[in-house]
Amino acid sequence: MITAILAACAGGGGVITHNTESASKLNPAMMAEFPLPKDARVLNENSLILGEGEAWVGRLELYSPLSASDTVAFFVERYPQAGWTLLSSTKSKNSIIVFTNAKKSVTVEVAEGSALSMASKITITVSPLNTNPTPAKKK
């Protein structure tokens, strides 16, 4: 067990397993509009990406070496710079931040990481905005 912990720590902070990969390895076209903290790691088994390029939607689960508070500050500062409008921000044990742009809505949840993981856990959910809602037909 000690060997496993030491091997994980030698990987650059936090537990690095075969189920995670550097967020920098994500498709650059897909992630161009979504800034992520430096050295964030994607948890593949809890992530689901549908579509490709700028048209992707889905859920990404990441771990970041930043504290939960610094991670929230990162998103609140960087997403507006990338063209996102901040709709709401709730800071608590599990902070939730919601952004929109002309095509999508993004919900970012930030929680403290576990004792053996990186400093914060980030869940990003991306969904399309329904820009042409059609009223429900009455029967």
N, C-alpha and C positions, 0 to 999 in steps of 0.2 A: 504494500500500500504506500509506503514511504517513497519507493521508487517511482510509482505512478504520479504522486504529487510533485516530486522533484522534476520529473520529465515534463509535466504540464507547465510548471513554473518556468522552466528553461525555454519554453516556446514563445516567450515574449509577453508574459503577463496574463494571468487567468488560465483557465483550462482550455487547451486546444485539443480537440478530438477529431477523429475522422469525419464527424458529422458537421464540422464547421469549416468555413473557408473565408479568406479575406474578402471583405466587401469590395475591394478594389478589383477583384476578379469578375465581378458582375459585368454584364454587357454594357459598355460605356454609353451606347445610344439609349439604352433602356433607362439608365440611371442618371443621364445628363441633367435632368430637371430635379433630381432628388439628392441634394448634398447629404453626405453621411459623415459622422465623426471619423477622424483619422484612426486607423487601426481597428475599426469596427469589424466584427466577424459575424457572418451569416450562419444561423443555425438552419441547415438545409432541411432537416426532418420536420420542422415546424413552419416552413415557408412554402407558399404556393404562388406561382407566377403564371398568369394566363395572358396570352398574346405575346407580342414582341415589340421591340423598338419603343417608340414613344406611346404606342397604343396599349401597353401592358396595364393590367390591373391585378390585384391580388393582395397577398400578405407576405411581409418579410419579418422574420424575427432575427434580431441581431443582439450581440453583446458588445459593449463599448468599454474601453478603459477609463472613460470619463466618469465622474461621479454622476448620480442621478440629477443633481442640481445643475451641474455643468452641462449635462446632456440636454436638459430642458432649455437652458440658455442658448446652446448651440442652435437648436431648431428655431427658437423664437427670433434669433438674430439672422440666421442664414437663409431660411426659407423665403422671407419677404424679399431678400436680395436676389433670389432665383425666380421671382415672379409670382409667388404665392401670397394670398391674402389671409391673414390670421383672422379666423372667425371666433375661436374661443380658446381659453387656456385655463386649466384647472390644475393647480399645484397642490399635491398631497402625497401620501405614501405611493400611490400610483397616479402620476400626473398624466393628463390627457390634453393634447393640443390638436386643434382642427384647423386645416388650411383648405382653401379652394383656389382654383384658377378657372379659366374659361371652359376647360374640358373635364376636370377631375376634382375630386375631393380626397383629402389625405387626413387620416386620423393617426396621430402618433401617441403611443402610450409608453411612458418611461417609468420603470420600476427599479428598485435596487437589485443588483445581481445577487446570486447566492454566494455563500461563503467561499466556494471553490471556483466560481466563474469570474468574469470581469466585473467591473464596478457597477455597471447598469445594464439592464435588459430593455431593449427597444422593440416594440411591435409597431410596424407601419402597415396600415391598411389603405390601399388605393382603390377607389371606385370611380366609375364614370359619372358625370353629372347628366341628368336627363334634361337636355336643353329644349326639347320639343315634347313636353308632356301632352299626352292625348287623354281627354276625359274618358272615364269608364262609360261604356255604353249601357244604357238601362234596358232591361229585358221586359 
